[in-house]
């Protein structure tokens, strides 16, 4: 029994020694011992000779990396990413000096080929570019296995599928796709130290929240946001490259906008029950973004909208040089200019998204419409005055009294004088009564104009040939009484036609001057605010 116990201890010791000397990273072995015990040719009964034959058997199918130099790059990476060594669901982990797991640093770079279709009506734009992600996976380092290989292992979609790749998505995308003619344009490069670089040509239609308060003199900022989808900040740290993070093609051109510059930023987005951006996953997620600063080219709008509208408004003032009684000509001119301007404005507004605030183009439209409508209202006013029958009595021929008399019509009230036809006419009967009996005197009744208060009025005056002295005396006394009751004199009189022409002449200067003042204020607000 003692001998058997000793053999078991010896075999266990030898088995452990053999197990320690085997590289367990490459093989999983079972040790088997075959042999016999022979008594030594000595007189010492405690001395034995033990002979063992050790054999190794492989119990796993994990491919060997012992002869990596003879393998092709695809065979090498296939063996390194075998399921017995590599799990594509687990991100690479590194330990800090304190022994804590550090997140994987994913560095991004974006090179933009094309940027177009900055659509104002749908608030979106389209971009094409090369997105490059760089991170380090120690499990893919092959420098110690193949020291002579200095070039990276490169492959396309097939290589990308067998390794762990961070899931990055565009937060503000509407649609996106990977470009490629016969196959997706994806390139995966694995360097000897385990650095992985994934390059993808993508095309994406992104939302751009625009502000059109100063349209068409607006400046827009369109942002592209990249964010980690599955892994929060404890596992993936998404950052921009320190140099040339966002670059643009030197031949990049925009049709409607001029690109001023770009800005890029790194932030953290929180996902929770009230602000869910990652489905059921709650936590802080790393986010990077870059913004393109755009200014609208106003040459098109100046040539196709503002200058034609100025000309249309100016044409509407031609009616001020036409007489007020030319109704067909002035009406046709006013209505034609109004309809033409409305059609011109609608052609521009149809390209703009409907907004809840007033834009600069709408301010221009409203004011120009008021000028054209004002010329029509002015024609209606002077045409009404033209058709009046009464003249205007003015103290002075100045703007103040003309406007006052025009807008506040004065009802003429002629004060009646003491003269009456019965009083100023000497009939035969009255003269007979005054002289005591009938006489054969001839009486002549003459209608003479008498000027009273600066205006002509006719009163009857009867003059007897025989009683001329008496009638002269009575007319003299009547004239003295009328001078006492005479109203205030007027110094000027204008006919309705003269008033209409006077208003048109004034409007020839008022409308252009007001339009010049409006333009000065409008363009000051556009370029100074």
Residue pairs with C-beta under 8 A, 6 or more apart in sequence:
3 37
3 48
7 37
7 50
10 50
11 33
11 52
14 33
14 52
14 54
15 31
15 33
18 31
18 54
19 29
19 31
22 29
22 56
26 62
26 64
26 65
26 66
27 56
27 58
27 60
27 64
28 58
28 59
28 60
28 62
29 56
29 57
29 58
29 59
30 56
30 57
30 59
31 54
31 55
31 56
32 54
32 55
32 57
33 52
33 53
33 54
34 52
34 53
34 55
35 50
35 51
35 52
35 53
36 51
37 48
37 49
37 50
38 48
38 49
38 51
39 48
39 49
40 47
40 48
40 49
60 84
61 84
62 82
62 84
62 85
63 78
63 79
63 82
64 79
65 76
65 79
65 80
65 145
68 76
68 79
68 142
68 145
68 146
69 145
69 146
69 148
71 79
73 149
73 153
74 155
76 142
76 145
76 146
76 153
77 140
77 142
77 153
77 155
77 159
77 162
77 190
78 162
80 86
80 139
80 140
80 142
81 88
81 140
81 162
81 163
85 139
86 139
86 163
87 164
88 162
88 163
88 164
89 164
90 164
91 104
91 164
91 166
91 231
91 235
91 236
92 104
92 135
92 136
92 137
92 138
92 139
92 164
92 194
93 101
93 102
93 104
94 101
94 102
94 104
94 136
94 138
95 101
95 102
96 102
103 231
103 233
103 234
103 235
103 236
103 237
104 135
104 136
104 166
104 231
104 235
104 236
104 237
105 135
105 136
105 237
105 239
106 133
106 134
106 135
106 166
106 168
106 228
106 236
106 237
106 238
106 239
107 133
107 134
107 135
107 239
107 240
107 241
108 131
108 132
108 133
108 134
108 168
108 226
108 238
108 239
108 240
108 241
108 245
108 288
109 131
109 132
109 134
109 240
109 241
109 244
109 245
109 246
110 129
110 130
110 131
110 132
110 224
110 245
110 246
110 247
110 290
111 129
111 130
111 132
111 247
111 248
111 249
112 127
112 128
112 129
112 246
112 247
112 248
112 249
112 252
113 128
113 129
113 130
113 249
113 252
114 126
114 127
114 128
114 129
114 249
114 252
115 125
115 126
115 127
115 128
115 248
115 252
115 254
115 259
115 292
116 125
116 126
116 254
116 255
117 124
117 125
117 126
117 205
118 125
118 208
118 220
118 222
118 254
118 256
118 257
118 294
119 125
120 210
120 212
120 215
120 351
120 352
120 353
121 351
121 352
121 353
122 353
123 207
123 208
123 209
123 210
123 353
124 174
124 205
124 206
124 207
124 208
125 205
125 206
125 208
125 222
126 203
126 204
126 205
126 206
127 203
127 204
127 206
127 224
128 179
128 201
128 202
128 203
129 201
129 202
130 199
130 200
130 201
130 202
131 168
131 199
131 200
131 201
131 202
131 226
132 197
132 198
132 199
132 200
133 165
133 166
133 168
133 197
133 198
134 195
134 196
134 197
134 198
134 241
135 166
135 195
135 196
136 193
136 194
136 195
136 196
137 163
137 164
137 194
137 196
138 194
139 194
140 163
140 190
140 194
140 196
141 192
141 193
141 194
142 149
142 153
142 190
142 192
143 149
143 192
143 193
146 192
149 192
150 192
152 189
152 190
152 191
152 192
152 197
153 159
153 189
153 190
154 187
154 188
154 189
154 190
155 187
155 188
156 183
156 184
156 186
156 187
156 188
157 183
157 184
157 186
159 188
159 190
160 186
160 188
160 198
163 188
163 190
163 196
165 198
166 228
166 231
166 236
166 238
167 228
167 229
167 230
167 231
168 226
168 227
168 228
168 229
168 238
169 226
169 227
169 229
170 176
170 204
170 206
170 224
170 225
170 226
170 227
171 225
171 226
171 227
171 277
171 287
172 206
172 207
172 208
172 223
172 224
172 225
173 204
173 205
173 206
173 207
174 204
174 205
174 206
174 207
175 204
175 205
176 202
176 203
176 204
176 205
177 202
177 203
177 204
178 184
178 185
178 186
178 200
178 201
178 202
179 185
179 201
179 202
179 203
180 186
180 201
184 200
185 200
185 201
186 198
186 199
186 200
186 201
187 198
187 199
187 200
188 196
188 197
188 198
188 199
189 196
189 197
189 198
189 199
190 196
191 197
204 224
206 222
206 224
208 220
208 221
208 222
208 223
210 218
210 220
210 222
210 353
211 218
211 220
212 218
212 352
212 353
212 355
212 359
213 357
213 358
213 359
213 360
214 359
214 360
214 526
215 296
215 352
215 359
215 360
215 361
216 296
216 298
216 301
216 305
216 360
216 361
217 296
217 298
217 360
217 526
217 527
218 296
219 260
219 293
219 294
219 295
219 296
220 257
220 293
220 294
220 295
220 296
221 291
221 292
221 293
221 294
222 291
222 292
222 294
223 289
223 290
223 291
223 292
224 289
224 290
224 291
224 292
225 287
225 288
225 289
226 238
226 287
226 288
226 289
227 238
227 269
227 277
227 285
227 286
227 287
227 288
228 236
228 238
228 285
228 286
228 287
229 278
229 285
230 278
230 281
231 285
232 281
232 283
232 284
232 285
232 286
233 268
233 283
233 284
233 285
233 286
234 283
236 286
237 286
238 266
238 286
238 287
238 288
239 266
239 286
239 288
240 246
240 264
240 266
240 288
240 290
245 264
245 290
246 262
246 264
246 290
248 259
248 262
252 259
254 294
256 296
256 297
256 300
257 294
257 295
257 296
257 297
258 294
258 295
258 296
258 297
259 292
259 293
259 294
260 293
260 294
260 295
261 293
262 290
262 291
262 292
262 293
263 290
263 291
263 293
264 288
264 289
264 290
264 291
265 288
265 289
265 290
265 291
266 286
266 287
266 288
267 287
267 288
267 289
268 284
268 285
268 286
268 287
269 277
269 284
269 285
269 286
269 287
270 283
270 284
270 285
271 277
271 278
271 281
271 282
271 283
271 284
271 285
272 282
273 282
277 285
278 285
301 348
301 361
304 348
305 344
305 345
305 348
305 361
306 364
308 344
309 341
309 344
309 345
309 364
309 368
312 337
312 340
312 341
312 344
312 368
312 372
313 337
313 341
313 368
313 371
313 372
313 515
314 512
315 333
315 337
316 333
316 334
316 337
316 338
316 371
316 372
316 375
317 375
317 507
317 508
317 511
317 512
318 333
319 329
319 330
319 333
319 334
319 375
319 378
319 379
320 375
320 378
320 504
320 505
320 507
320 508
320 511
321 504
321 508
322 329
322 330
322 333
323 386
323 500
323 501
324 330
324 379
324 382
324 383
324 385
324 386
324 497
324 500
324 501
324 504
325 383
325 386
327 383
330 379
330 383
331 376
331 379
334 372
334 375
334 376
334 379
335 376
337 372
337 375
338 369
338 372
338 373
338 376
341 368
341 369
341 372
342 369
345 361
345 365
348 361
349 361
349 362
349 365
352 359
352 361
360 522
360 525
360 526
363 522
364 522
367 518
367 522
371 511
371 514
371 515
374 511
375 507
375 511
378 503
378 504
378 507
381 503
382 500
382 503
382 504
383 500
385 406
385 496
385 499
385 500
385 503
386 496
386 497
386 500
387 496
388 496
389 496
390 412
390 496
391 493
391 494
391 495
391 496
392 402
392 405
392 406
392 410
392 493
392 494
392 495
392 496
392 499
393 405
393 410
393 412
393 490
393 492
393 493
394 401
394 402
394 405
394 490
394 491
394 492
394 493
394 494
395 401
395 490
395 491
395 492
396 491
396 492
397 492
397 494
399 506
402 494
402 499
402 502
406 499
406 503
414 457
415 453
415 485
415 487
417 452
417 459
417 481
417 482
417 485
418 478
418 481
418 482
418 485
419 459
419 460
419 478
419 482
421 459
421 460
424 459
424 460
424 461
424 462
424 475
424 478
425 445
425 460
425 461
425 462
426 443
426 462
426 463
426 464
426 467
426 471
427 443
427 462
428 438
428 441
428 443
431 439
431 441
431 443
431 464
431 467
432 438
432 439
441 464
441 465
441 466
441 467
442 465
442 466
443 462
443 464
443 465
444 462
444 463
444 464
444 465
445 460
445 461
445 462
445 463
446 461
446 462
446 463
447 458
447 460
447 461
448 458
448 459
448 461
449 456
449 457
449 458
450 457
450 458
450 459
450 461
451 457
452 482
452 486
453 486
453 487
453 489
454 489
454 490
461 471
461 475
462 471
463 471
464 470
464 471
494 502
